[in-house]
Amino acid sequence: MRWRIAILVSAAIAISYLDRQTLPVAVQAISKDIPLTNGQFSALQSAFLFSYALMYAGGGKLVDLLGTNRGFTIIMLFWSLACASHALAATFAMLLTSRFLLGVGEGGGFPAATRAVAEWFSAKERATAMGIINSGTAVGAVAAPPLIAAVLGYANWRWIFVLTGALGLIWVVWWRISYSSTSAPVSAFTSPALELATRLPWVQLFRIRQTWGLVTAKFLSDAAWFFYLFWLPKYLYDARGFDIKAVGTFAWMPSAAAGVGCLLGGAFSSYLVRRNFSLGIARKLALGLSAAVMPFVILIPHVPVSSAIALFCLAYFGQQSWSTLVMVLPADLFPQNVVGSVAGLVGFGGAMGGIAFGEVVGYLLDHGFGYSAVFRIAGTLHIAAFLIILIAVPVLLPLKLEPQLNYQGIP
């Protein structure tokens, strides 16, 4: 049952990446009805990322309050309807509003996924489970271009958003039937000491060093990730002279490599735990190896195009192996009743890193620094993030948080 839950959550993540790719892939068709300048297109992406960042934190708290089952149901319903609402857009403002609402909904997806992992899997299995879940990002990213192109071949662009929104609603029915049929084995993986901390207020999380370490590490590493994710096609157009057909032929390869990274990174860490390595060594060794491949992106502007694609594949592989492991750390460190909140804060840091570095990239390119400078910065970010994790989490053990007292002084 628990592996079926992992596949269910992976399907939700795949739908989320499919939903967020609808606008970029279909933008040419959309522009015929709603003319979009480059500045307006950037504003649409920023609207999504900004609300995504805010709701990543808020969505985590929502899931902790409502529980995984109800919380994930509400989150998926909201973002599916927000995705479908794009089909009603007649102006740029309406499109911007739909994009903002999509970010609000999707921001709760990964915190809910992290909490599901904490509820259903022991420490020996969590990294593998998170790898399966995180591989949904690759499935959605790889499926989006051909699926959307097929729909555009037979119907108006508005049907893309109707169909992708409908997929989310179908998932909700699947989720409710599957999750309601049994309950998560929380007691099997939770110690009494951890349960004492279940009344920890959200603000208290900001006073914990490990929280800041994970948030900062995610800020740095996701700054690089969102650069790769959003700028890969543009780099191929601008610097390598690709046309649309060439991008469609090659741009799916890094996303496929990302899926492999999700699975292998999590599986390798779980293998080390099963071989009786400590949890700290199992997680940090896998994290260190993932970070170690990222500086190779510095070579991308200086090699032939075939090698550049290969290096992008390596970067996507390393990043998603890294991301899988970082997302499982809140479940390793924190009590289950605050895992969603911590994962939300971590994801908030990652999205804000994407916004900040995106602005830096735009400035550098507009002022003549070129892609070489951008890749030099991006290639160092995961190494810096790994060092921060080593400092902030010197020993990876469940935190013994003090329970908070109620107004009667009773824990």
C-alpha positions, -999 to +999 in steps of 0.1 A: +000+000+000+027+025+009+044+021-025+011+027-042+008+060-022+043+069-035+032+063-071+000+083-065+019+113-052+044+110-081+015+112-105+004+144-087+038+159-091+039+149-128+005+167-133+019+198-116+049+199-140+026+193-169+003+221-158+031+246-154+046+238-188+013+245-206+019+282-210+055+281-221+049+254-247+017+269-260+027+305-258+030+309-296-006+298-301-019+319-272-002+350-285-024+349-316-054+356-294-037+374-265-006+393-278+023+389-254+055+409-253+087+394-239+082+415-208+046+402-203+058+366-207+084+372-180+057+387-158+036+356-162+064+334-150+072+357-121+036+358-110+036+320-109+069+318-090+060+345-065+027+329-054+044+295-056+070+306-032+045+321-007+022+292-008+050+266-005+053+279+031+016+283+036+007+250+020+030+232+043+012+246+073-022+238+057-012+202+053+000+200+089-034+214+101-057+194+079-036+162+075-022+147+043-054+132+029-077+163+032-048+188+026-036+172-006-072+169-018-078+207-014-045+216-029-050+195-060-086+207-065-075+243-063-046+241-087-065+220-112-093+246-113-067+273-116-051+256-145-085+252-162-092+288-157-065+298-182-090+286-209-113+315-200-086+342-203-094+369-228-068+395-217-033+395-203-046+405-169-069+374-168-040+352-179-018+368-152-045+361-126-048+324-136-010+320-135-008+335-100-036+312-088-018+282-103+013+290-083-009+293-051-022+258-056+010+241-068+030+256-039+014+231-016+023+200-036+058+192-024+051+199+013+022+175+011+044+150-006+071+153+021+045+148+048+032+117+030+067+103+030+071+110+067+038+092+074+042+061+052+079+053+051+107+045+076+141+062+074+154+032+054+128+037+027+122+075+026+149+084+001+137+058-023+101+069-019+110+105-024+130+095-055+099+079-070+078+109-061+103+134-074+106+115-107+072+128-114+088+162-123+106+145-152+075+126-163+055+158-165+083+178-182+090+151-208+054+145-216+043+182-219+058+192-253+045+162-274+011+161-255+005+198-260+016+197-296-008+169-303-037+188-287-028+219-308-029+198-339-066+191-334-080+218-311-077+254-299-051+262-273-078+267-246-085+229-247-050+223-234-058+239-201-092+222-199-077+188-204-048+192-180-071+206-154-094+176-159-064+153-152-060+168-118-097+163-110-094+127-120-064+123-097-084+137-068-110+109-072-081+083-074-065+098-043-096+098-022-105+062-030-069+049-024-060+070+006-093+065+024-091+028+021-065+026+049-045+048+072-009+056+073+012+036+097+023+067+116+029+049+149+054+025+133+079+053+125+073+079+153+089+078+187+071+091+218+099+117+222+090+132+188+053+133+195+060+156+225+069+183+201+037+183+181+024+216+195+055+235+182+042+268+168+052+277+132+072+307+144+094+285+165+107+268+134+126+300+126+146+296+158+160+263+148+195+262+130+186+232+109+156+250+094+177+280+083+204+256+069+179+237+047+161+269+036+194+286+026+207+255+009+175+252-011+177+289-020+211+284-036+205+251-053+171+260-067+185+292-080+205+271-104+177+247-111+151+273-121+178+288-144+183+255-161+145+248-163+134+282-177+165+292-197+175+260-214+153+266-245+163+302-247+200+294-244+197+269-273+179+295-294+202+324-286+236+308-283+234+276-303+211+287-332+185+260-326+151+263-342+118+251-327+122+216-343+157+212-330+147+223-295+118+198-296+142+170-307+168+176-280+153+196-251+135+165-236+168+147-229+178+167-198+144+161-183+147+124-188+181+125-171+165+143-142+141+114-138+170+090-136+187+112-110+156+112-088+155+075-087+192+067-084+199+095-058+172+083-035+179+046-041+216+050-034+210+067-001+185+040+010+209+013-001+236+028+022+211+029+051+202-008+045+240-016+045+241-002+081+257+031+073+244+059+096+216+081+083+240+111+083+266+093+061+239+079+038+223+113+031+254+134+031+275+111+009+247+110-017+242+148-014+280+154-018+282+132-049+252+150-064+267+184-058+301+173-072+288+170-107+272+204-109+304+225-116+307+208-150+281+232-163+308+258-164+321+241-195+288+244-215+295+276-234+329+263-245+321+228-259+304+216-291+266+215-290+264+177-285+286+179-255+266+209-242+234+188-243+253+160-225+264+184-198+229+197-194+218+161-189+244+157-162+233+189-145+197+178-145+206+144-132+227+158-104+202+185-095+172+161-092+193+136-072+202+165-049+166+177-047+153+143-038+176+141-009+171+176+003+134+171+004+136+140+025+158+158+052+128+175+069+112+140+074+145+128+089+149+157+112+116+170+124+084+156+141+057+145+117+033+172+128+057+200+116+072+182+086+049+199+061+056+233+076+094+228+074+092+214+039+071+245+030+097+269+043+124+250+025+105+252-008+098+289-002+135+294+000+140+275-033+114+295-052+128+328-039+163+317-051+148+311-085+133+346-086+165+362-074+189+344-097+165+349-126+168+387-122+206+384-119+207+363-152+186+389-170+208+417-158+241+400-168+228+390-202+214+425-209+247+441-199+270+421-221+284+396-196+272+366-217+263+331-207+298+322-196+295+344-165+260+330-157+272+293-159+302+301-138+279+313-110+254+285-115+281+259-113+292+269-078+258+271-061+253+235-052+288+232-037+280+262-015+246+247-006+263+214+004+288+232+027+259+250+044+241+217+051+273+203+066+275+233+089+238+235+098+233+198+102+265+184+117+247+153+130+217+140+112+194+127+140+157+134+148+156+167+167+144+166+203+123+197+204+109+210+236+070+207+237+052+240+240+030+247+270-007+256+267-023+284+287-026+260+317+011+252+316+004+216+304+024+202+275 
